Amino acid sequence: MQAWRFWREATRHFFQHWGSYVTLVFVTNLAISYLAVPALTWLTSALMDWQHVPYVSYTNIGAIALQHPLAIIGLVLILLVVVTLIYWQFAYLLLGIINIRNGRPESTRSLLADTVRSIAGASPSTFLFFIGYFIVIIPFGSELFTTPLLNKAKIPAFIVSYLMDNPLWAALLAVGYVVAAYIGIRLIAVLPLMMLDHYHSREAIRLSWQRTRHNFCNYLSKILLTLALISATVFVIYAALYIGQVLFDKTHVALVAATANLFLMEVITEFIVCYATVLFMMIILSSHDRHQRTPLSLFSFREPAKTKLRTRLLIVSGLAVISATLVGFNLIYLNGLAMTKPLTIAHRGVDHGNGVQNTIPAMIKTSREKPDFVEMDVRMTKDHQFVVMHDANLKALAGLKRSVAKMTLKQLTKVTVTENGYQAKIPSFNQYLNTAIRHHQRLLIEIKTGGADTPDLSERFYRQFGQRILAHHEQIHTLSYKIMNQLKTEHPDLFVSYIMPYNLTFPHTRANAYTMESTTLNDSFIDQANRQHKKVYAWDIDTITNLDQMMFLGANGVITNNLSVIQQEIKENTDHPSYANLLLTLMNDLSLESQTQ
């Protein structure tokens, strides 16, 4: 009951002063998105160029530390700037919301000054706690509160998928989420205590833990109720717009209606982002208010009429300017010009478990669905040959505690692997390549590294397979910068993509393309790749929602485990779709998170 009352009062207050709240959140996100993020991106890129560091990944961070210490120092300083900006944004939103609830006695300049003083007075332990707190709440907190900077701190989807595939790890992950939620709520008052009351982090933690001792369910119910109602509201609005467009598609004003509906959908989504952010902040402030004024009494404050009118006029004027841009984009989109048609790449040669990964029968079956490429993996064996295998050992597919690097090609090709109810022999790469050529199926070959690798692995690989790869337009990608660079240096005609699991900064390499894990892939990365005439392949794209996002971003190819589903969605998105279907596609892309990036 208390959660319902809080939500009703908070929502009523938000809509009474929506101009001020939307201005606060929207302008703040705009400043971060279009000023801070581009500036930090440019600064990181300039630092890497100055230090001659071609890329940054977990695979080379040690080498960078040893060979380019100034680059590491620079990255640490940039990280501190990012943390400070996140702290500033959070503090500014808290202070701004309190100011609006109190009738806006302070000017924007005064609020900015208060925020700067809050940062200047913060101790190192405050920032350390701030970082730790958001690391804890990132798994679930982003459902309600997102910022353009926090959205960069994401857990890559392939890591979560890997953990979910293992029952033990899945259980531990679930427990981790529960523990994170519990700790996040028990420490919900810490940030207001540090930012508003200037408590030391240790004292703030003690007070928050004390204050939430008998109120955990209260705060949890507020969060869950807010999330449920926002999700239901978005669903109802999107459903109404979609059904309305289905009806309009039968009339002669279909395009006009679609343009208007698309504009409404974009504006309403942004409005709901602001609403969700404000309510989340009010939930946090309710833990602070309990020990000052009663939280609901704060909602009785009213802004001066002139202030309310000025902020609403500002928002309406801003929307008028933005609407012109949105209408232009909407017309381009509705005429089918805003989305790319990506190449389809079958991950490990299978489609939705239609065979054993990286085996010839599965590849033949999948090739009948006509993917642009079949992605597969090769490893060097003990006798320096090449076998088609993803894992470094045979435990998962063959139930054998044997390492690929310690077996010869002859031994490996006698092993039967089992998956998805199918069985097949492990193939040599020579067999796999020849079969693909006979079936006119192009390959995207991932070169894996392992314990059997020789220093001249890339040259051995080219001597055996290079001419056939070039003749039949196969492509190569690899996580190894060394292998990619050697192949492109010695054989520039080869098409080689460099695999990147995380987008920290745009790399500068000899690669023809970048195979990027989709979680942190954005339009900025793809735009930079286009300017340098490089392709971008996104992995793993297994749902239509992810595919729609990649098509909007402009990805050149998508690596998928669900080939037929992805092919059908691409066809529906590009083969003269109805306006209603185009709206539905954009709905998949317009999430609360994506709106603040």
Summary of the structure (lengths in Angstrom):
residues: 597
radius of gyration: 27.0
end to end distance: 34.8
largest distance: 83.6
contacts: 1943
relative contact order: 0.10
helix: 63%
strand: 9%
